[in-house]
């Protein structure tokens, strides 16, 4: 795949009108034209909130909008027929499809069960009350509407290690379920935040139960066969034992008809934590570069006080570019969401230029940055806030530039705190470019590109600068950009 480029084709507040799958199908040709060659779809199966579920409250992995469960047949995004039509439309444009996999927890159980639990200190999950006690909890998943179609597996309390709500006595908190598989402890090979971050929410799946792991492997075979998808995005892996995903990824790669693209979400600003996870799973998955997104957030807030020479410090794409999926925003970092860390609008073109035109990492762009978004939600202060995310006018051009000009050897010119640049040399078949960006005043860089670029006329592909740069007989020229902006200089004859 030439210059792989992902679009996250949804956001948390996408309207719940069942229109996403038809929209994907309709826009497939324009996505291909833009230079998108991978589409990450939202969770396609039924959540506990039925037709209102964003998809991360997994109820039934085998219901892709086919059964009347949780108050609706279709999911928030459409029904199964529309989903399969959308995937087929993308495949007709040679666009790969990534399905979102949420296997950390289940929500919306069908029946209550009696069990023994222990209270857990939510700030240190390794601190459990010594005394276990009897209670009831919603942990039995029978999927009565599906009636065993595709899978007859029934989930009960032996499939889970923790719960956040009990009855008789009625209480909220974190409770460790006692059963033959989970014993008294949590899973290992998870993030160490809060002592042990195995538990996140809902009915926490216990991967020590072999029947559970075999069911999740079977589901992977089923979803590959049903959708013919080309890869997966794995949700919340910091809460799932790494040893499970080592086995699961091996299994899906073995049964898939072709190699799958797999990227996992391990959301931590610490690159050491990401590298440790990559080592634990033996490099079998890529990870989203959360530290880079955090750098973009802070750079956009600090303006000219941020040292652009440090923009890639402490990032995965710098430490391990072969396992990095770079991004500017996602559904968790968008305004009013749990990991809110938005990048200011003025800086987004700079950030996208840095992930789309450099040679390192696989970039992922976010739906609202391409198409815009409007929504409102309650903030931490209890007030309802309206949000409008305007589409980035430069983004379609930057996507085109990635396919047309992001080729060849990369050279960095990170020699000024407010103005940095990099060049791509191009190849014998495809041209390169020069990218200059500033978070302060108008910027300029005198760059010597070599005799191959002697006496060439250069124009700004983004149209921010109207002047023409003419390189001398050594291929040297003065390349500029506006203040707080980015310019992508390309040879005039390649336009």
N, C-alpha and C positions, 0 to 999 in steps of 0.2 A: 504494500500500500504506500503510495507516494505521499510524503508529508502528512501522516495521519492526523486528523483533526476531529475532536468530539464536540457535539452539542448536547448539553443537558436540556432535553426538550420538555421542560415543565418547570414550575416553581411552586412553592408551598401554597400560594393563594390562587392557583389557576382555577377559573370558574368551574363549579361542579355541575356542568350541564351535559356531560357525556359527549363532548365534541372534540376532545383532544385527539382520539384515534383518527377520526375523519380529517382533522386538520393536518395531522402528520402525513396522511396519504396524499392530500391535496398539495402540500408544500414540498413533497419529496423531490420533484424536478428542480425547484429553486434552491433547495439545499445542496444538491449536486452542483448546480451552476455556481454557487458561492464558494465551493471548495470543501464542504463538509463531507466526510466519508465515514463517519461513525455517529450514530444517534443513540444516546442513553435515554431509554424510556423509563417513566416512573413505575413503581410496583404495580403489576398488572392484575394481581389477584385480590380477592375480596378481603377488606379490612373489617374490623369490628363495627365501624360506623357506616358500613354498607356503601351506598352511592355518594356519601359525603366524605369518605375516607381518602386521605392523601395516599395511604397505602402502607404506612410504616407501623400500623397497628394490626399486624397480620392475624387474620382469622383462618382462612382456608386457602392454602397454597394451590389447591387444585381447582379453584373456582376463578376462571379468567373472565367473569361476566357471563356466566352460563346458567346459574341456578338462582332461584328466588331465596336468597339468604340475607339476613340483616336488613330486611326491608326493601331490597331491590335485586333485580337480576343483573343489570349493568353495574359496573364500577363507576367511580367519579369520571372516568375517562372514556367510557363507552362499553359496548359488549364484546364478547369474544370474537364474533364474526368481524366486527370493525377492527379489532386489534390485529387479527390475522391479515386483513386487507391492508392495514397500514404497514405491517412488516413486509408484505409482498411488494407494495409500492416502493418502499425503500430499497429492497433487493433489486428491483428492476432498474434502479438508478445506481447499482453497485455501491450502495451504502450499507455498511454493517450495522447490526442491531445489538445493543447491549441491554439485557434485562436486569432489573434491580432485584437483588436477593436479600430478603429480610428474614434471617433465621435465628436471631437472638432470642425472640420472645413470641408469644401468642397472646391474643386478647379477645374478649367476647365469648368466653366458654358457654357451652350449652347447658351444663349441669353442675351442681355442687357436689363435693365429696368431703368425707370426714378424713382427717389426717392429723399427724403430729407435726408441730412446728416449734421453732425457737425464735425468740425476738433477737433482732440484730441491731447493733449500733450503726445508724446510717452513715456516720462520719468515719467509722473504722469497722468495715464489714467483717474483720477477723475477730471482733468482739461479739460473742454470742452468749445469751443467757444460758446458764447451765441447765436450767429446768425446761424440758420440752412439755408442751401441753396440747390437749385435744382442741380442735376447732373444725370449722367447715370453710371451704374456699371453692371458688369457681375455677375448676381446673380440668373438667371433663369435656372434651371436644368430640362430638359424635357426628356433626354435619348432617342432620336429618334430611335436609332438602336434597342433598347429593345422593343419599342412599347407597353409599359404597361405590359409586361410579368412579373409575380411575384408581381409587385406593380405598381399601376397607379398614385402614389403620385408625384406631381410636386412641386419642391422646388422653391420659389421665395423670394423676398427681405423681406417678412414678416416672413420668417423662420430664418433670420440672424440678428445679432445685430451690426456687424461691417464688414468693408472691408478695404483693403490696397491699392486699386487702383480705381480711378474714371476717367470718361471722361466727357467732356463738362461741366466744365473745366477739362482738363487732369492733374492729379496730383497723386503723390504717398504719402503715409503717413498712418495714422490710422484715420478712419472716422467712427463715430457712426451713424448707420442707425436709422432713426426715423420711427417707425411704431406703430401699435396698441398694440403690445406685448412688445416691448423693451422700449418704452418711451424714456426718456433722459438718463437713467443710465445703468450700466452694471449689470450682475448677481452678486448675493451675494454668500457666501460660496465658494469663490475661493481664491487662494494665494494672499497675500497682497503686493507682490513685485510690484514695479512701481505703487503703490497705489491700483490697482486692476488689477490682471493678467488674467481677463476673455479673453481678446483678445490675440491671439497668431499669427495667419496667415490666409490668404485666406478669404473665406466667413465664418465668425464666427457663428456657430450654436447658436440660441437662444432657450434655453430649456423652456422658459416661454410660448412659443407657444405650446398649448396642442396637436395640430395636429402633431407637430414635435415629441414630446415625445411618442405619440401613434405609430407613424411610426417606431421609433427606437425600441420600444418594439415588434412591429410586425416583424421587421427585425430579432430580436434576436430569435423569434420563428422559423422564416424561416431558419436561418443559422443552428440552432440546428437540424431541420428536414432534411436539405440538406446534412449536413456533419457528423451528429452524433458525433460532437466534445464533449470533456469532460470538457471543461472549457475555460476561456478567459484570455488574457493579455490586460489590459485596458491602452490605451496610453494617456499621457498628462493630467492626472486627476486634476492637480493643476490649470488648466485653465477651468475646468468644474464644475458647482455647485455641491457640495457634496450631496445636497438634491435630485438631479436627480439620482445619482448613488445609493443612498439608495433605491429609488423606482425601478430602473431598475434591480438591483441585486435581490431584492425581487421577481420581476416578473420572471426573468429567472430561479431562483432556484425553483420557484413554478411550472413552466411548464416543466422543464427538467425531464427526466425519472429517473435520479439519481443525487445526489449532485454534483455540479460543483466546480472545483478548479478555483479560481479567484485571480489574482494578478494584482495590479495596479502600474503604474509608476508615482510616485510623486517625481520628482527629486529635492531634496534639501539636502544640507549637514547638515541641522539642524534637529536633531532628534525630537525636540519639534514640528516642523511643521508636521512631519510624524505622531506623536502621536495625534496631534490635528485633522488631517484628519481621522485617524482611529476612533476617538471618534465621529466625525461628521457623518460618515457612519455607526456608531453603530457596528463597528468591522466586517462588512460584506465582507471585502476584505483584502487580505494580501498586503504588499507593498515591493518593492525592497529596500534593505538596502543601499541607496545611501551614507550615512555617512561612512559605513564600506568600500565601494569601494573607497571612498576618503581617508580613512586611509591607505588602501593598496597602493594607488598611492603615498602618501607621504612617507610611510615606504620604498618603493622601491627606491625612489629618494634619501632619506637621508642615506641609508645604515646603518652602525653600529652606526650612531648618533641618530637613532630612538630608542626610548624606547619601546621594544616589549611588556612590561607589560601593555602598554596603547593602544594596538592594537584594543581593543573592546570598548574603552572609547567613549561615545557619540554616540553609534550605536543603531539601532533598535533591533538587535538581542540580545543586552544586556538589553535594556529597556523593550522589549515586544517580546520575542522569538516566541510566537505563531502566530504573524502576520508578521514575517520577512522572505523574500526570499533573501538569501545572494548571492553575485556575485563578480567576480573579474574584469569582463569587459562586455561591451555590444556594440551594434552598434552605440550608441551615444558617448561613451567614447573612442572608438578606434581612432588611430592616424588620424588626419586631419578632424575629425568630430566636431560638434558644441560644445559638452561637453567634448572635448578631455582631458582625464586624464588617460593615459595608465599606466599600472603596468609593471615595468621593468621585462625583461624575467627571470633574476636570482631569482626574488622574487615570481614569479607566482606559482612554486611548493609549496612554503611555504603558500601562500595565499589559494591555493586550498586545501591543507591539513587542514587548519583552518576551511574551510566551509564544507568540505566533511566528516571529521572524528569526529567532535564535534557533540553533540546531539542537538544543538540548531539551529533553522532555517531550511528552505528548500533550498538547494543549486541549483544554476543555472550556468551551464558551457557554454562557448562561442565557437561557431563553429570554429573560427580560432585557438583557443587554442587546439582544438582536431585534426583539419585537416590542419591547416596552411592557409595562405592567401597572395596574392600578388596583389598590385594595386598601382595607383598613382593618385594624386589629387593636386589641387592648395591650398597652405597654405595661412595663413593670410598675409604673406609677398609678395604674388603675384607670388611666384615661384612654379613650379611643383615639387613635391617631390615623389620619389618612396618609397613604404613601403612594407616590407616583415615581416610577422608574422609567426614565426616557430612554428610548433606544439610542445606542451610540452610533452617530452618523458615520464615523470612520470604520466601524467594525466590518461591514461588507467589503470595503476596500482592503482592509488589513487581511481578511480571509483570502481575497483574490491575490494579494501580494504574497501570501504564504505559498500558494501553489505556483505562482509565476516567478518569484524572485528569491525565495528562501532556499538557496542552493549553494553548495560549495563550502569551502573552508571559512570558519568564523574567526574574526579578529576583534578583540575587545579594546576599546579606548575609554577605560573607566579612570580618567585622570583628573576629574574636577568634581567637587561635591554637588554642584547644581546642574552640570551638563555632562552627559555621557553619550557614547556612541559605540556602534559595532558595525562591522561590515561582513557581508557574505561574498566570497570570491566568485561565485558562479562556477559552472562547469563548461566543458566544450559544447554541450547541447543546450544548457539553460543558463539564463543570466542571473547575476547577483544583485546586491543592493547595499546602500549605506543608510543606517538608521541613526538619527540624532534626536535626543530628547532632553528637555530642560524642565526643572521644577522651580526655576527662578526667572531671571530675565531672558531676553532673546539669547540663544546659544549659538556658538559656532565651533567647528573643529577643523583644523588643517590636517588633512589625512593624505598620506602617500600610499597609493593603492598599487603601484607598480606599472611597468611599461605596457602591460596588456590593456591598461586603462588610460593610456596617453591620448590627449586631444579628444576626449569624449565630452559630449554635452549631456548634462544630467538635469532631470526635472523631479519635483516632489510629487510622487504618485498620489499622495493624499490631497494635494492642491492647497496646502496651508501656505506654501511659499510660491510666489509667482516668478521669482528670479530663476535664471539658468546658471548652473555651475559648469564651468569648462575646465577640465583638468589639463595640466601642462604636459610637457614631453616625458615627465617622469611619472605621470598618473597622479599628480598631486593637485588637490583642490581644497577650497574652503567651503565646507558643508554647514548649513545653518538650520535653525528651527526657531519658531516663535517661543516667547516666554510661556511656561506652563503647558507646553505642547510637544508634539512629535512630528517629524518629517521623515518620509521614506524616499530616498533619492535613488532613481533608476536611470539607466542610460536612455536617452530620448528615443533612440531608434527602436527600442524594445517595447515602447508603449503601444 
